[in-house]
Amino acid sequence: MTYIFNQAVINAKLFIIIVCLFLMACASDSPTENMLEKYRSRLSNSLDLSLEPIPLPAVIEFPIRRQLEFELTSQSIDLLEFLELTPCRLQRLVGERNSSLGRFMSHTQQWIYEAEFIRQAQECIEVLSENFDNNDLKVTLKKVLADKLNQRTFVIWNAVWASREFQNSLSSTSNTLAPNTDKPTELIESFHRLNVTVSDWYNNGNPPGQQLELLYQVIGAEKTVGELLASVQMLRIYLENINAAYEQRLSGRPLCFNGQKNRKADILQNVFLKFYIGEVQPYIALIHQSAAPIVKSMAEINSVVNLTVEFSPHLAFNEYWQMAWSEQHPSQWQQFNLAVEKHTLLWQRQLAQCGLLPSE
């Protein structure tokens, strides 16, 4: 009898261990997914929702560097003409560009070089016009300058979308920004300053300067934009899943009649306050407030380098942009914002039905 009892206890303990291991295996490693799954489950229980399985998010890859790089046209000044640039500071700059180190510039360093070349070439043409009679050199330099000015959009494009830093920040990842993470204020400011720098050079001719590298250090330090996109995708998928069932529930038998609260309404109010207002809504706000200014800066940079679709780098980038962040296409960003708006309206309808709106 004692053996049977002990065996029963052992079997019960083994069962509990197996259940715990099963639950641990089913649990996600993502704090964001765990939070949303808990909210989805509690809301489903309180409203008897018929929920569809959560679909897997589509992977949106940021194009690799070689898909995004434009080949810049190289201009050359022969040795004789180079020596005749002696009265200009441009001679030293050209010499640095032709050195072994100059041939392996990063895209950002090339942007700084091109900006400085344009500025010094304009000064050099003025010096040559005032003090020298070599018209052939001035003609050559003016042609080189015109070509450099025409290539500014390609220089900016390479320095932004084809840079190693942007490749890292925008790279695809399944990791989301964790709940209770601080807003990436320094990153947002760096994107804003980069946008200002791009516009200031392209429209006003002001070179970016070496501070550009500091902005890129911040931008490329983490995969933050990729994580924001993963967060946007996960929120969109969960909210659309809940919204479809929630809308169907509201079109059926009311939870409350004549605006009167009942026990089910009390349970629902607890879900609303504890899980939506307490956890999900602050996370939605974090993602929106983090992504919105970065998307705005990237869109404004893109408007400066608004190239025709004939170029393959533009096609590669445009496909990514339309799927991820575009305001004009059904991107993940646009669908996320629509899902949030609809979810808010559904809650308002349900709370109003039960007389639970704060103003009531």
Phi, psi and omega in degrees: 000317178297321181296317180298318180297313180299320179295323179295319178297317179298315180298321180295318180294319178297321179297316180298318180297316180297317179298316180297318179296322178296315180295321178295323180292326181281336183291142180278151174281350184271117176301325179296312181296320178298318179297314182290324179293322178295316178297315180299317180294314181294320179292320178298317180294321184285335183245001184054051182282147173260096187264140173278157175300150179284122179285156176287139178290145176288140178278123178251106184272134170283133184303146177289163189301318184292340175282341187254344186283134170265138175277115180281142177286127180270137175248142182236147173240123186291169188301318182297314179293325178299317180293329180284353176276009184311316181289354182254145174294342182302331181301317181293320181295316178297320179298319179295321181294327182274359179285171181297322178291323182295335181283347182241040178291146169288168180297326179289319178294327177293322176300313180299318179296312182298320179296318180290323178299314181300315181296312182288328178295320178297319177294319183295320178298321177295317179297314180295325180292327184275327192239351186226155184255004183285092183289327180299319179296318179296320179298314179299315182293322178295322178293316178299317180298317180299318178296319179296318179296321180291338183265005184302318181298323180290323178297313179297315181305309180298320183290337179260284191290332182261008181281154178298325183293316178292325178302320180286313185295323184263002185295150182293138177207151176271351179285137176254164170292128183289148174304150180069012173286145176289147176298135183285071187300318182294321179293316179301317180294322180294319176296319179297314181293325177295318177300316178296319180297317178300311182295320183294323178285313185293320184266329185243352178078012180277119182299150183290325179081170185289345178295345178303321182297327179294321178297318182291330176299318179291314183297320185269002186292322183226169177271046191293318181293322174298321178291324176296319178296318177298322178293316178300315180297314182294317178297317180300313182299313181293315182293319178296321178297314180291318183302318182299316180288322181297315181297319178296321179296320181291336179277352180261211182296128183297145174290324179234144178252138177056032177067020182262132177292153172216187184297320179297324178294324177296319178296316179297319179298323178295319176297317180300311185285317187280317189259323179277299181293324184281331186231304188289312183299317176298326178290319176302316180297319179300313182293317181294314182292334178279317186280320188305310180292329178290317177299319179299314180295317180295321180295322180289323174297316181297329179290331177289319180258046183284084184275160178288156183286002179289339184271131183297322176301322179293321178298316180297314180292318184298324178297316177298312185298317181293326179282329189261301196235355186299144174270343184264351182233162179287067181281171175300320180297314180295316180293325176299312181297322178293320180295320178296314180299316181293320180297321177298315180296322179295318177297318180299318178297315182292317179295321178297320180300327182257010179066033185250004176296140183306329182281350183264000000 
